[in-house]
Amino acid sequence: MHFINPTDLTIAQTAEHFGCEDILLDAITMLRNQDACFEHINASKVKATKRKLLGFFKFKSREISLTCHPRQSEGEARNTFLHECAHMLDFYTRSTSDHSEHWRRWARFLGCTPRSTTVDQVWMDAYHKANKLRVTMACLACGQTWERQRRRDFGGGTHNGCREGQVVNVFANATEARKFSHYRNHFSRSKTGILRPIAL
């Protein structure tokens, strides 16, 4: 049975969900600035990410993010969460973190695999499936369409071919468009070929 990471939970609540809150709290008591860390894990929410990563820890915001794609098992997901918690503890200790022995000591204490990477075929398959979708772009003036070629080409420009038409992103429906909410100008094409904006 595949596992989906919990959403909209704080770091402390996520640790409770995975059944590792006691070991995390024990680790925090070893910090000099444990009060700040306790306050942080009860306030900071774990975010979902679509990036090609199982999870990551941001230094500046001290946020933990976990993949939104399915995992092979809850145990694998728990291991990734503890991996990122080890980065958090390492950061609170050294104001930085990497996969050096400093981080590995925290990883071993928390009970996660002290390695920088792991293999999860279920996640990899889900990630590739989700990213096979190629957005179609269209010119509102001439109607020409083409597949989006550049990752940063979010739409909103004008079509060089006719020099006046606005370029928009075309989706099958609103559900598909929401997967690309960071894009601009979401449109769908009717059966008669008319382009209409999608309200997200």
C-alpha positions as CSV (number, residue, x, y, z in Angstrom):
1,M,0.0,0.0,0.0
2,H,1.5,3.3,-1.0
3,F,1.8,6.2,1.5
4,I,1.0,9.9,1.1
5,N,2.8,12.3,3.4
6,P,0.4,14.1,5.9
7,T,-0.3,17.8,5.0
8,D,-1.1,20.9,7.0
9,L,0.7,19.7,10.1
10,T,3.4,21.3,12.2
11,I,6.8,19.6,12.6
12,A,5.7,18.4,16.0
13,Q,2.4,17.1,14.8
14,T,4.1,15.3,11.9
15,A,6.5,13.7,14.3
16,E,3.5,12.5,16.3
17,H,1.9,11.2,13.2
18,F,5.0,9.1,12.4
19,G,5.3,8.0,16.0
20,C,8.7,9.6,16.5
21,E,7.9,12.6,18.7
22,D,9.6,11.2,21.8
23,I,13.0,10.8,20.1
24,L,12.8,14.2,18.4
25,L,12.0,15.9,21.8
26,D,14.9,14.0,23.4
27,A,17.2,15.3,20.7
28,I,16.0,18.9,21.1
29,T,16.8,18.8,24.8
30,M,20.4,18.4,23.8
31,L,20.5,21.8,22.1
32,R,21.7,24.9,23.8
33,N,18.9,26.9,22.2
34,Q,16.3,24.2,22.9
35,D,13.5,26.7,23.7
36,A,13.7,28.3,20.3
37,C,13.7,24.9,18.6
38,F,10.7,23.7,20.7
39,E,8.8,26.9,19.7
40,H,9.8,26.4,16.1
41,I,8.6,22.8,15.7
42,N,5.2,23.8,17.2
43,A,4.7,26.7,14.9
44,S,6.4,25.7,11.6
45,K,4.2,23.6,9.2
46,V,5.7,20.9,7.0
47,K,5.2,21.9,3.4
48,A,4.5,19.7,0.4
49,T,6.8,20.0,-2.6
50,K,6.6,18.9,-6.2
51,R,10.3,19.2,-6.7
52,K,12.4,16.1,-7.6
53,L,13.3,15.6,-4.0
54,L,11.9,13.3,-1.3
55,G,12.3,16.2,1.1
56,F,14.5,19.1,2.0
57,F,15.3,21.6,4.8
58,K,15.5,25.4,4.1
59,F,18.1,27.2,6.2
60,K,16.6,30.7,6.0
61,S,13.1,29.8,7.0
62,R,14.0,26.6,8.8
63,E,11.1,24.9,7.0
64,I,10.9,21.2,6.3
65,S,9.3,20.1,3.0
66,L,8.2,16.6,2.0
67,T,7.2,15.3,-1.4
68,C,3.6,15.4,-2.4
69,H,4.0,12.3,-4.5
70,P,3.3,8.7,-3.1
71,R,6.0,6.9,-1.2
72,Q,6.8,3.2,-1.2
73,S,5.8,2.9,2.5
74,E,5.1,4.9,5.6
75,G,8.5,3.7,6.9
76,E,10.3,5.2,4.0
77,A,8.4,8.5,4.4
78,R,9.2,8.5,8.2
79,N,12.9,8.0,7.4
80,T,12.9,11.0,5.1
81,F,11.1,13.2,7.7
82,L,13.7,12.2,10.3
83,H,16.5,12.9,7.7
84,E,15.2,16.5,7.4
85,C,14.8,16.8,11.2
86,A,18.5,15.8,11.5
87,H,19.3,18.7,9.2
88,M,17.2,21.0,11.4
89,L,19.0,19.9,14.6
90,D,22.4,20.2,12.8
91,F,21.4,23.7,11.7
92,Y,20.4,24.7,15.3
93,T,23.8,23.4,16.4
94,R,26.1,24.8,13.7
95,S,24.0,27.4,11.8
96,T,24.5,25.2,8.7
97,S,24.0,21.6,7.7
98,D,25.3,19.1,5.1
99,H,25.7,15.4,5.0
100,S,28.9,15.4,7.0
101,E,29.6,13.5,10.2
102,H,27.9,16.2,12.2
103,W,24.6,15.5,10.4
104,R,25.1,11.7,10.5
105,R,25.4,11.8,14.3
106,W,22.0,13.4,14.5
107,A,20.6,11.0,11.9
108,R,21.8,8.0,13.9
109,F,20.4,9.4,17.1
110,L,17.0,9.9,15.5
111,G,17.1,6.4,14.0
112,C,17.1,7.3,10.3
113,T,19.5,6.0,7.6
114,P,22.6,8.3,7.7
115,R,22.8,8.6,3.9
116,S,22.3,11.5,1.7
117,T,20.1,9.7,-0.8
118,T,17.7,6.7,-1.0
119,V,15.9,4.8,-3.7
120,D,12.0,4.8,-3.8
121,Q,10.7,3.5,-7.1
122,V,7.1,4.2,-6.2
123,W,8.0,7.9,-5.7
124,M,10.2,8.0,-8.8
125,D,7.4,6.5,-11.0
126,A,4.8,9.0,-9.6
127,Y,7.1,11.9,-10.1
128,H,7.8,11.0,-13.8
129,K,4.1,10.4,-14.4
130,A,3.2,13.8,-13.0
131,N,5.8,15.6,-15.0
132,K,5.1,14.0,-18.4
133,L,2.3,16.5,-18.9
134,R,3.4,19.1,-21.5
135,V,1.4,22.3,-21.4
136,T,0.1,23.6,-24.7
137,M,0.4,27.3,-25.4
138,A,-1.7,29.2,-27.9
139,C,-1.9,32.7,-29.4
140,L,-5.3,34.4,-28.8
141,A,-5.0,36.4,-32.1
142,C,-4.1,33.8,-34.7
143,G,-5.0,30.6,-32.8
144,Q,-1.6,28.9,-33.4
145,T,-0.7,26.3,-30.8
146,W,2.6,24.7,-29.7
147,E,4.0,22.8,-26.8
148,R,5.7,24.7,-24.0
149,Q,9.4,24.3,-24.5
150,R,11.0,26.2,-21.6
151,R,10.5,25.5,-17.9
152,R,10.3,29.2,-17.1
153,D,8.0,30.2,-20.0
154,F,4.9,30.7,-17.9
155,G,2.8,32.6,-20.5
156,G,1.7,36.2,-20.6
157,G,3.9,37.3,-23.5
158,T,3.0,38.0,-27.1
159,H,3.3,35.8,-30.2
160,N,6.3,36.8,-32.3
161,G,4.6,35.3,-35.4
162,C,1.7,37.7,-35.5
163,R,3.3,40.3,-33.2
164,E,0.0,41.1,-31.4
165,G,-1.5,38.0,-30.0
166,Q,-1.3,37.3,-26.3
167,V,0.2,33.9,-25.5
168,V,-1.8,31.8,-23.1
169,N,-1.6,28.3,-21.5
170,V,-4.2,25.8,-22.6
171,F,-5.5,23.1,-20.3
172,A,-8.1,20.3,-20.7
173,N,-10.0,21.5,-17.6
174,A,-9.6,23.4,-14.3
175,T,-8.3,20.3,-12.5
176,E,-5.4,20.1,-14.9
177,A,-4.8,23.9,-14.7
178,R,-4.5,23.8,-10.9
179,K,-1.4,21.6,-11.2
180,F,0.2,24.6,-12.9
181,S,-1.3,27.3,-10.6
182,H,2.1,29.2,-10.8
183,Y,1.5,29.8,-14.5
184,R,-0.3,32.8,-15.9
185,N,-3.3,33.0,-18.2
186,H,-5.1,29.6,-17.8
187,F,-7.4,28.9,-20.8
188,S,-9.3,25.9,-22.1
189,R,-10.4,25.2,-25.7
190,S,-14.1,24.5,-26.4
191,K,-15.2,21.8,-28.9
192,T,-15.7,24.6,-31.4
193,G,-12.1,25.8,-30.9
194,I,-12.8,28.9,-28.9
195,L,-10.3,29.7,-26.2
196,R,-11.9,30.6,-22.9
197,P,-10.2,31.7,-19.6
198,I,-10.3,29.3,-16.6
199,A,-11.1,30.7,-13.2
200,L,-8.9,28.9,-10.6
